[in-house]
Amino acid sequence: MRFVILYFLFLPCLNLNAQMIDFDGNSYSIITIGKQTWMAENLRVTKFKNGDPIPHVSEQTAWKMTFEEERPAWCSMNNQPSLLKKYGVLYNWYAATDSRGIAPEGWRLPTIEDWEELLRFLTKKQDLYEFDTTAAPLLKSKTNWGAPGFENMRGNNGSGFNAYGTGFRLENEFMQEFIATGFWSSSDDPDTDMPFPFLIQVNYATIETYYRKLSGFNIRLIKINPK
């Protein structure tokens, strides 16, 4: 009986009839985990709320310039458009936080506190910066992690978050495809100007502090709770 009770404590609420629709008309499944409702897929919108296009930047030098000029940009995983529908868009921080808005009505970019709440719910721990392997398998999808022969990298998707191992884009290259993924938060450090993305690695999930704003990460929006 004890094991059945523990299972239901983590059982996500996936509403197959509820969806979020972005400014391009793409629809997404959503998932309730604890008291939070998240997208259950990676965002792939390519324009802001006012209709302005988010610049598509694939070339390496041009991607670097977006950091120097603090301009929004997006690209596809490994610059392969065929991967957009499944894996979503990689955005730089300026696109994620642009004042024109990337989130539809009733949704927003998560803060560092939102990611912390998600981790606390999954791990049942207060110290989120102590190495812990509880959350990662619950957040990771059952497929699209690891090369053949490395199936142990896959998760069980026990939370319903269904994170794929899309990797991310850094200054010079795409990195860690199928062994990591990252998601933006709206939070950054005013002293260092470094953002706080949420990363899922092979066996742990954590909030990082050493990636620059030109990095390309996915976005999962969170629903605004009514007051």
C-alpha positions as CSV (number, residue, x, y, z in Angstrom):
1,M,0.0,0.0,0.0
2,R,2.9,2.4,0.8
3,F,4.2,2.2,-2.8
4,V,0.8,2.9,-4.2
5,I,0.5,6.0,-2.1
6,L,3.9,7.3,-3.2
7,Y,3.0,6.7,-6.8
8,F,-0.1,8.9,-6.6
9,L,1.9,11.7,-4.8
10,F,3.9,12.1,-8.0
11,L,1.1,11.3,-10.5
12,P,0.9,14.3,-12.9
13,C,-2.3,15.7,-14.2
14,L,-2.1,15.7,-18.0
15,N,-5.3,17.3,-19.4
16,L,-5.5,16.1,-23.0
17,N,-8.2,18.6,-23.8
18,A,-6.4,21.7,-22.4
19,Q,-3.9,23.3,-24.6
20,M,-1.8,26.5,-24.9
21,I,-1.7,28.2,-28.3
22,D,1.1,30.5,-29.3
23,F,1.2,33.5,-31.7
24,D,2.0,31.3,-34.7
25,G,-1.1,29.1,-34.0
26,N,0.9,26.2,-32.7
27,S,-0.9,24.2,-30.0
28,Y,0.8,22.5,-27.0
29,S,-0.1,20.0,-24.4
30,I,0.1,21.2,-20.8
31,I,0.8,19.4,-17.5
32,T,0.0,20.2,-13.9
33,I,2.8,19.3,-11.5
34,G,2.0,20.1,-7.9
35,K,0.5,23.6,-7.9
36,Q,2.1,24.6,-11.2
37,T,0.9,24.2,-14.7
38,W,3.6,23.9,-17.4
39,M,3.9,23.4,-21.1
40,A,4.5,19.7,-21.8
41,E,6.4,20.5,-25.0
42,N,9.1,23.0,-26.0
43,L,8.0,26.4,-27.3
44,R,8.4,26.9,-31.1
45,V,6.9,30.4,-31.7
46,T,8.8,32.7,-34.0
47,K,7.2,36.0,-33.5
48,F,6.4,38.3,-30.6
49,K,2.9,39.2,-29.2
50,N,2.8,42.4,-31.4
51,G,3.5,40.4,-34.6
52,D,7.2,41.4,-34.9
53,P,9.2,38.4,-36.1
54,I,11.9,37.0,-33.8
55,P,15.1,37.0,-36.0
56,H,16.2,33.6,-37.2
57,V,20.0,33.4,-36.8
58,S,21.8,30.3,-37.9
59,E,25.3,31.6,-38.8
60,Q,27.9,31.5,-36.0
61,T,29.3,35.0,-36.3
62,A,25.8,36.5,-36.5
63,W,24.8,34.6,-33.4
64,K,27.7,36.1,-31.5
65,M,26.7,39.6,-32.6
66,T,23.3,39.2,-31.0
67,F,25.0,39.1,-27.6
68,E,27.2,42.2,-28.4
69,E,24.1,44.1,-29.6
70,E,21.7,42.5,-27.1
71,R,19.3,41.4,-29.9
72,P,16.8,38.6,-29.8
73,A,17.4,35.5,-31.9
74,W,16.3,31.9,-32.4
75,C,17.6,28.8,-34.2
76,S,16.7,25.2,-34.6
77,M,18.5,22.3,-33.0
78,N,21.8,21.8,-35.0
79,N,20.3,24.3,-37.5
80,Q,18.0,21.6,-38.8
81,P,14.5,23.0,-39.5
82,S,13.1,19.4,-39.7
83,L,13.7,19.1,-35.9
84,L,11.6,22.2,-35.0
85,K,8.2,20.5,-34.5
86,K,9.5,17.8,-32.2
87,Y,12.3,19.6,-30.3
88,G,11.2,23.2,-30.4
89,V,13.2,26.4,-30.8
90,L,16.5,27.4,-29.1
91,Y,16.2,31.1,-28.1
92,N,18.8,33.4,-26.7
93,W,18.0,35.2,-23.5
94,Y,17.1,38.5,-25.3
95,A,14.3,36.7,-27.2
96,A,13.1,35.0,-24.1
97,T,12.8,38.2,-22.1
98,D,12.0,40.8,-24.8
99,S,9.4,43.4,-23.7
100,R,7.3,42.6,-26.7
101,G,6.4,39.3,-25.1
102,I,6.9,35.7,-26.1
103,A,4.1,34.2,-23.9
104,P,0.4,34.2,-24.8
105,E,-2.2,35.6,-22.5
106,G,-2.3,33.8,-19.1
107,W,1.3,32.4,-19.5
108,R,4.7,33.7,-18.7
109,L,8.4,32.8,-18.7
110,P,9.3,31.1,-15.4
111,T,11.4,32.7,-12.8
112,I,14.2,31.0,-10.9
113,E,11.7,30.6,-8.0
114,D,9.3,28.7,-10.3
115,W,12.1,26.2,-11.2
116,E,13.0,25.9,-7.5
117,E,9.4,25.1,-6.6
118,L,9.3,22.4,-9.3
119,L,12.5,20.8,-8.0
120,R,11.3,20.9,-4.4
121,F,8.0,19.2,-5.3
122,L,9.8,16.4,-7.1
123,T,12.7,15.9,-4.7
124,K,10.9,16.8,-1.5
125,K,14.1,18.6,-0.5
126,Q,14.8,22.2,0.5
127,D,18.5,22.3,-0.3
128,L,18.3,22.4,-4.1
129,Y,22.0,22.9,-4.6
130,E,23.0,19.6,-3.0
131,F,23.7,17.0,-5.7
132,D,20.5,15.0,-6.1
133,T,19.4,12.5,-8.8
134,T,15.7,12.3,-7.9
135,A,14.3,14.9,-10.3
136,A,16.1,14.3,-13.6
137,P,14.5,10.9,-14.5
138,L,11.1,12.2,-13.5
139,L,11.5,15.2,-15.9
140,K,13.2,13.4,-18.8
141,S,11.3,11.7,-21.6
142,K,11.5,8.0,-22.1
143,T,13.1,8.5,-25.5
144,N,15.5,10.9,-27.3
145,W,18.2,10.7,-24.7
146,G,21.6,9.0,-25.3
147,A,22.9,7.2,-28.4
148,P,22.1,3.5,-29.0
149,G,23.7,1.5,-26.2
150,F,23.3,4.3,-23.7
151,E,19.6,3.8,-22.9
152,N,20.4,4.4,-19.2
153,M,20.4,8.1,-20.0
154,R,16.6,8.0,-20.7
155,G,14.1,9.1,-18.0
156,N,10.8,7.7,-16.9
157,N,8.8,10.9,-17.4
158,G,7.2,10.3,-14.1
159,S,6.3,14.0,-13.9
160,G,4.8,14.3,-17.4
161,F,7.2,17.2,-18.1
162,N,8.6,15.1,-21.0
163,A,12.0,16.9,-21.6
164,Y,13.9,15.8,-24.6
165,G,17.7,15.9,-24.7
166,T,17.9,18.7,-27.2
167,G,21.3,20.0,-26.1
168,F,21.9,23.8,-26.4
169,R,23.8,26.4,-28.4
170,L,26.8,28.1,-26.9
171,E,29.0,30.8,-28.5
172,N,30.7,28.7,-31.0
173,E,28.8,25.4,-31.4
174,F,25.8,23.2,-30.5
175,M,26.6,21.0,-27.6
176,Q,25.4,17.9,-25.6
177,E,22.6,16.8,-28.0
178,F,20.8,13.9,-26.4
179,I,22.7,14.1,-23.1
180,A,21.4,17.4,-21.7
181,T,18.8,20.1,-22.2
182,G,18.3,23.6,-20.8
183,F,15.4,26.0,-20.3
184,W,15.4,29.8,-19.8
185,S,14.2,31.6,-16.7
186,S,13.5,35.3,-16.6
187,S,15.9,35.8,-13.8
188,D,19.5,37.0,-14.0
189,D,22.2,38.3,-11.6
190,P,22.3,42.1,-11.7
191,D,25.9,42.1,-10.5
192,T,27.3,39.7,-13.1
193,D,24.7,40.0,-15.8
194,M,24.6,36.2,-15.9
195,P,21.2,34.5,-16.4
196,F,19.9,31.5,-14.5
197,P,18.8,28.7,-16.9
198,F,17.4,25.4,-15.6
199,L,19.5,22.4,-16.9
200,I,18.7,18.7,-17.0
201,Q,21.8,16.6,-17.4
202,V,22.4,12.8,-17.6
203,N,21.4,12.2,-14.0
204,Y,20.6,15.5,-12.3
205,A,18.6,18.7,-12.7
206,T,19.8,22.1,-11.4
207,I,19.7,25.9,-11.8
208,E,23.0,27.0,-13.4
209,T,24.8,30.4,-13.1
210,Y,27.6,30.3,-15.7
211,Y,25.9,30.5,-19.1
212,R,25.9,33.7,-21.0
213,K,22.8,35.4,-22.5
214,L,23.8,34.4,-26.1
215,S,23.3,30.8,-25.2
216,G,20.5,29.0,-27.0
217,F,18.1,27.2,-24.7
218,N,14.5,25.9,-25.0
219,I,11.5,27.6,-23.3
220,R,8.8,26.1,-21.2
221,L,6.2,28.6,-20.2
222,I,4.3,28.4,-16.9
223,K,0.7,29.3,-16.5
224,I,-0.2,32.3,-14.4
225,N,-2.2,31.2,-11.4
226,P,-5.3,33.2,-10.7
227,K,-5.1,35.2,-7.5
